[in-house]
Amino acid sequence: MGQHVKLTTTDAHTLGSYRADPAGTPKGGLIVIQEIFGVNHHIRAVCDRLAALGYVAIAPAVFDRFVPDFESGYTPDEIAHARGHLGSLNWDKMVLDMAAAKEAIKGTGPIGVIGFCLGGSAAFLAATRIPGIAAAVAYYGGQIVKFADEKANCPVQMHFGEKDEGIPLSSVEEIKQKQPQAEIYIYEGAPHGFNCDERASYRKEAADLAWQRTTDFLAKNMK
């Protein structure tokens, strides 16, 4: 359903992306932000799923700045290897990458952002730092608490697992206090990565409920 396309940022960086377009007139566009595992099969599947709902979905390869074309699975060794790249991340540059993705799909209608893990934190930053974002959905963004004093410029929805070893519930409570306007959901018994059906941490019941809330939220706010 999708295709690989190149994007260019305002600081003249070229990065890859995966773009999926709907069959008919789009309802709008969605920037899909990866986990630490690159624009892999799971992220491409999310884009295809959103395209099937009527959105143009584009996933910028935000690791391209330091490890081009990176893509990983979810074995323990692959997870450890992917984590090894975290020290190279630059949040300001990632915002530029997301802005380039937004530029690539302008004219498709309202543009929102949805991200997972690393991408969940990035989705929140898109809501605070990129003008013209209509809605933002963040799945288990572990760094959101560090940016929680920033003001979101659009409706925000967040999803966290109760048993996420990397995101204590105290952090979620702090986010709730600093972002009282946000929709924030905690999924009982769910670990980190519960939405990804390719991970051992997948929890179907939580994933299905979170996805229903996500699609309802997008339909409400991307008009």
N, C-alpha and C positions, 0 to 999 in steps of 0.2 A: 504493500500500500504506500510506503514511504520512499523517500529518496535522500541521498546524502548531498548536502549543499554547503558551500563555503560562505562564511560571513567575514566581514571586515569591521573592526572596531574603530572608534574615534582616535585611538592611539596607534592606528595602522597595523594592528595585529590581525592576522588571518587565522581563523579557526574553522574546524569542521562543525557540522550539525546534522541532525536527522530531522526531516520534515515530512509530516503526513497530512494530506489534505482530504477533506470530506468529499463525498460524491456530489453533493449539491451545493447550493449557496451557503457559505459558512455562517455560523452564528456569531463568530468572533475568532480570536486567536489565543492560544495558550503557549507560554514559554514553559517547557518542562525541564527542571533542573535535576541532574543526575545525583546519585549517591557517589561515594568515593570510588565506585567501580566502573566509571566511564559511561559513555552512551552505549551501554551493552544491550543484550537481548531484552532484558526486563524493561529498560527505559524506552527502547523502541516500541515494545509492546504497549506501554502506557500511551505513547503518542498515537499508535494505531487505534487504541481503544477510545481515545478522545476524538480522533477523526471520525470514528464510527458514530459518535454522538453529535457530530456536526461542527466540530471546531478544527481550525488549522492548528496543528500542534508542532512545535519546533523545539528540539533539545540541543542547545549549544554544547560543544565539547569543551568544558571549562578547564580541563586538564591539559589542553593543547599548548598552553603557554609554557609548560615545563616537561611534558611527556606526551608528544603528539600521538594521536590515534590510540590512546590507552583504552583498553577494554578488559574487564575481568569477570570471572565467575565468583562463586561463593564458597569454595573449599577453604579450610583453615589456612592453608598456605597462601591462597590467593588473597584472602582477607588481610593477612599480615603484610603481604607485599603492597597491597593498595594503601594500607595505612602508612606505609613508609613514605608516601608522597605528600602526606598532609603538611609537612613542614614547608613545602614549596608554595602553599596556597597564599594568595593575596586577595583579600576580600574586595578591595577597591577595583582591582583588575577584573574580578568576577562580575562586578556590577557593570563594567564596560561591556563584558561579553554578553550579559543578559540584555543590555540596551541594544546591542547589535542585533540580537535575535528579535527583539521587539520591532526594530526598524525593518527587518526582513519581512515581517508579516503585517506591516501597517496597511490599512485599507481593507482588512478582512472583517472589521467590526471592532467591538470592545476587545481589549487585550488583557488577559490575566496571566497569572503565573502559579505553577504548582511544583513543589520540590520535595525530595525525599532525603532524609538523613542530612548529609552536607547540603543538599539542595533545599531542604526544609529551612535551614538557616538562611540560605541565599534568597529564597522566596520572600522571607520576611524583609530582608534588605531591599529587595526590589520594591516592596510596598512602601518603604520609607525613603528610598533614594532615587527611584526612577519615575519621572513624571508620567502621568497618563495611564498608570496601571489601574484596571477596573476592580480587580479582586485578586487575593493571594491566598493560597492554601499551602500550609506547611506540615509535612509529616515528620514527626520525631526529629526536629532540628535542634541538635545539641548545643549550638552556639547562640540560639536566640536569646537566652538569658543575658548574654554579654552585651547585646544590642537593644535590650528591652526598654531602655530610656528613650530610644528614637521614636519619633511620631509616625505612625502609619498613615498614609494618605488615601487609603482605600479600605474596604472591608477585608478582614483577615480571619481565616479559620485555621485552627491548629489541632493536630492529632498526636497524642502521646500514649505510649504503652505503660501500664502501671508497673510492670516488671522490667522496664528498660534500665539495664545496669549502668548505662552511660548518662542517663538524664534522671537525676533524683526528683522525686515528687516535690521536694522543697524548691527546686528550680522552676517547676511548672507553677507552683503557687506564687512565686515571685513574678513570673511573667503575667499571671492573672491580675496581680495587684497593679502592675505597671501598664498593662494593656487591657483595661477593663471592658473596652468595647469589642474585643476579639471574641469569637466563638472558640472555646477551648474544650476539647473532649479528652478524657482519659479512659483507656480501654482495659478493663479488669483482666488481670492475668496475662496481658499481652507484653511480649518482649520487644526490644528494638528490631526494626525491620519487619514488623508483623504484616505489612501490606504486600510484601514481595513473595509471590508463590514459588520462587526459585530458591528461597532461603529456608534453612532449617527452622528459622524463627517465625515462619509464616503461620498466621492464625486466621483461618478462613472467616470465622464469624465476625471477628473484629475488622478484618479487611473489608468484608461486604458492607458492614454498617458504616465504616468510615467512607467508603466509596459512594454510598447512597447519600451521605451527608455532603460529600464533596460535590457531587453532581447537582444536588438541590441548591447548594450555595452558589455554584456557578450560574445556574439558570436564573436565580434570583437577582444576582448582582451584575451579570454581564448582559445588559440589555441596551 
